[in-house]
Amino acid sequence: AATTASSAEEADKPKEPKKRGRRKVKTAEQLSDDEGEDQSKDLMPSNEMEVHSSVIDLESKVEALLSQDIGEVDKLTPLVCCFGPAKYSFIPSGRPANRLVDREIHSRMKDMFWSPDEFVRAPGGSSSNVALALAALGGRVVFMGKLGDDEYGQSMLYHLNVNGVQTRAVSLDPSAPTAMSLMKVTSRGSLNTSCVKPCAEDSFLQSDINPDVLKEAKMFYYNSSALLEPTTRSSLLKAIEVSKKFGGITFFDLNLPMPLWSSSKETKSLIKDAWEAADIIEVTKQELEFLCGIKPSENSDTKDEKSEFAHYSPEVVMKVWHDNLKVLFVTNGTSKIHYYTEKQNGSVRGTEDAPITPFTSEMSQSGDTIAAALMNMLSINPHLVTDKVYLHKTAKHAIKCGVIDQWLAARERGFLPRGIAEPSSEHEEARFITEREYRTIPDAMQPVNPSGSELAHVE
């Protein structure tokens, strides 16, 4: 009843007329500010906003992981993370019948054919090849990169898993194809490579970085292939930053791709940030000469040129040295490996190229294995990374593995036993196929002692 009475009284009260006022006019400054905000919202693409939010998410994950303990980790087999592209290479499978062979080209580039009709699909990519070589050496390795969610990407993922490479840091992109390259030799004897662009490897974003893997990994590997595209380059530099926050060691395998050989000045500016962030750098002798502006002699391609095995003085190497660098390796295939620290330097003499026979492969096959062998030794004992004695053993170990990788039989016989850096007995030494076994020496026809071993040990 009380409610009814109050409502009746409210109805009897005369209604107050509404005040009509003018709309408040905004000043010119307020209008310009509002227009600027609206324009900034309109001008910022949605993908940039997504990238910005993904970077914030990555930073929050990293900060959270910094305060967490990953628990017990096997110190004998530290995890190594290899960052970079993974692709399929289509290599000429043979020379069509009834076609004459250019003997001069064939002598320079054995087993390569020009104007081919058929190709063999082979997994490639320098970073993935290094990861595969490190897994074959008995190391724990995880690959970080992006593949297309297609037939080639699934096949590459399977290939990595089957050969012992962890793929928990691999991202699959359904909207981009897996990278591929078509390789052949032209009639003039030059190498011609056609690549698929754009592809999944060029779209690796900072949001694709797995911080859990970077925290567990004791060493982070990368090379120049990841610096060609702006998106991948920014993601690589961010991954290096995250790895260093977790105390990881960074290993830069220069491995300059063809587009970076045109200008030394442009190459230096492109690789500057990645170079200065590296704790360990591995370059070939030709790459060091390119960066330092050293012109090779006219006879550098001949076998009688002694400058190919010259050990450059520390003054020459200091042109590319930086304050954070701990050791610089200069490799010349399996012939010689040089090492430089801030106070010491030295070199290890290797062997000549393995003869090209039906049982061997080219010397170029050993480059990724040499880088993997260096990381295998340095990741086990990171505190000895500047020790001259240990660096000498590391270079010697890398040469052994490089020689083994030149023999096709190594695919079946394997490398050093798992988890062992320095063999403790002669039965655990690095192994390669003997010349006697393949009858390449004069007394090979003599009967072999059946009780003897089929394998020779590399000292």
QUIURBEL-V881992 format. One record per pair of residues at least 6 apart in sequence whose ideal C-beta (glycine too) atoms are under 6 Angstrom apart, sorted by the first residue. I is the first residue (numbers start at 1). J is the second residue. If there is no record, write none. Layout:
i=<I | I>
j=<J | J>
//
This chain:
i=<54 | 55 | 58 | 61 | 62 | 62 | 65 | 65 | 70 | 76 | 77 | 77 | 78 | 78 | 79 | 79 | 79 | 80 | 80 | 80 | 80 | 81 | 81 | 81 | 81 | 81 | 82 | 82 | 82 | 82 | 82 | 83 | 83 | 83 | 84 | 84 | 84 | 84 | 84 | 84 | 85 | 85 | 85 | 85 | 86 | 86 | 86 | 86 | 87 | 87 | 87 | 87 | 88 | 88 | 88 | 89 | 89 | 89 | 89 | 90 | 90 | 90 | 91 | 91 | 91 | 92 | 92 | 92 | 92 | 93 | 93 | 93 | 95 | 96 | 105 | 109 | 110 | 112 | 114 | 114 | 114 | 116 | 123 | 123 | 126 | 126 | 126 | 128 | 129 | 130 | 130 | 130 | 131 | 131 | 131 | 132 | 133 | 133 | 133 | 134 | 134 | 135 | 135 | 135 | 135 | 136 | 137 | 137 | 137 | 138 | 138 | 139 | 141 | 142 | 142 | 142 | 143 | 143 | 144 | 146 | 146 | 146 | 146 | 146 | 147 | 147 | 147 | 147 | 147 | 148 | 148 | 148 | 148 | 148 | 149 | 149 | 150 | 150 | 152 | 153 | 157 | 160 | 161 | 169 | 169 | 171 | 173 | 176 | 176 | 176 | 177 | 177 | 178 | 179 | 179 | 179 | 180 | 181 | 181 | 182 | 183 | 184 | 185 | 186 | 202 | 202 | 204 | 204 | 205 | 206 | 206 | 209 | 211 | 214 | 214 | 214 | 215 | 217 | 218 | 219 | 219 | 219 | 219 | 220 | 220 | 220 | 221 | 222 | 223 | 223 | 224 | 224 | 224 | 224 | 225 | 226 | 226 | 227 | 227 | 237 | 240 | 240 | 249 | 249 | 250 | 250 | 250 | 251 | 251 | 252 | 252 | 253 | 253 | 254 | 254 | 256 | 260 | 264 | 276 | 279 | 280 | 281 | 282 | 282 | 283 | 284 | 285 | 285 | 288 | 291 | 292 | 297 | 299 | 309 | 311 | 311 | 314 | 317 | 326 | 326 | 327 | 327 | 328 | 329 | 330 | 331 | 331 | 333 | 334 | 334 | 334 | 334 | 334 | 334 | 335 | 336 | 336 | 336 | 337 | 337 | 338 | 339 | 339 | 339 | 341 | 344 | 348 | 348 | 350 | 351 | 353 | 354 | 354 | 359 | 359 | 360 | 360 | 361 | 361 | 365 | 366 | 366 | 366 | 369 | 369 | 369 | 370 | 370 | 373 | 373 | 373 | 374 | 377 | 377 | 377 | 378 | 380 | 384 | 400 | 400 | 401 | 404 | 404 | 407 | 407 | 409 | 416 | 417 | 423 | 426 | 429 | 430 | 431 | 434 | 435 | 436>
j=<207 | 206 | 206 | 211 | 211 | 242 | 211 | 215 | 216 | 419 | 140 | 419 | 218 | 379 | 140 | 216 | 217 | 141 | 219 | 375 | 379 | 142 | 144 | 213 | 217 | 220 | 127 | 130 | 131 | 143 | 221 | 144 | 222 | 239 | 127 | 145 | 222 | 223 | 225 | 226 | 125 | 179 | 201 | 225 | 125 | 128 | 145 | 156 | 124 | 125 | 179 | 180 | 121 | 152 | 180 | 122 | 124 | 181 | 183 | 119 | 121 | 182 | 120 | 122 | 183 | 113 | 116 | 119 | 184 | 118 | 119 | 120 | 113 | 117 | 189 | 185 | 356 | 185 | 185 | 186 | 187 | 184 | 156 | 159 | 223 | 225 | 255 | 143 | 368 | 368 | 371 | 372 | 141 | 143 | 165 | 163 | 368 | 369 | 372 | 141 | 372 | 141 | 163 | 164 | 165 | 415 | 372 | 376 | 415 | 418 | 419 | 376 | 165 | 166 | 169 | 213 | 160 | 165 | 169 | 171 | 173 | 200 | 201 | 204 | 153 | 156 | 172 | 178 | 200 | 173 | 176 | 177 | 178 | 200 | 172 | 174 | 177 | 178 | 178 | 178 | 167 | 167 | 167 | 210 | 213 | 208 | 200 | 199 | 200 | 203 | 196 | 199 | 200 | 196 | 199 | 201 | 196 | 193 | 195 | 194 | 193 | 192 | 191 | 192 | 229 | 232 | 232 | 235 | 235 | 235 | 238 | 239 | 242 | 242 | 243 | 246 | 246 | 248 | 379 | 249 | 251 | 375 | 379 | 243 | 248 | 250 | 251 | 236 | 253 | 255 | 254 | 255 | 256 | 271 | 257 | 232 | 236 | 233 | 270 | 273 | 250 | 277 | 279 | 382 | 277 | 278 | 279 | 280 | 375 | 278 | 281 | 282 | 371 | 283 | 287 | 287 | 267 | 290 | 322 | 326 | 327 | 328 | 329 | 371 | 330 | 331 | 330 | 332 | 330 | 320 | 319 | 307 | 305 | 336 | 338 | 347 | 345 | 340 | 385 | 386 | 341 | 385 | 340 | 339 | 338 | 337 | 370 | 363 | 350 | 351 | 366 | 399 | 402 | 403 | 350 | 347 | 349 | 350 | 348 | 395 | 347 | 346 | 391 | 395 | 386 | 388 | 395 | 396 | 399 | 403 | 363 | 360 | 406 | 408 | 438 | 406 | 407 | 406 | 408 | 405 | 402 | 405 | 406 | 401 | 402 | 405 | 398 | 402 | 397 | 398 | 401 | 398 | 394 | 397 | 421 | 385 | 421 | 390 | 430 | 458 | 415 | 410 | 432 | 432 | 433 | 433 | 430 | 428 | 429 | 457 | 457 | 458 | 455 | 456 | 441 | 444>
//
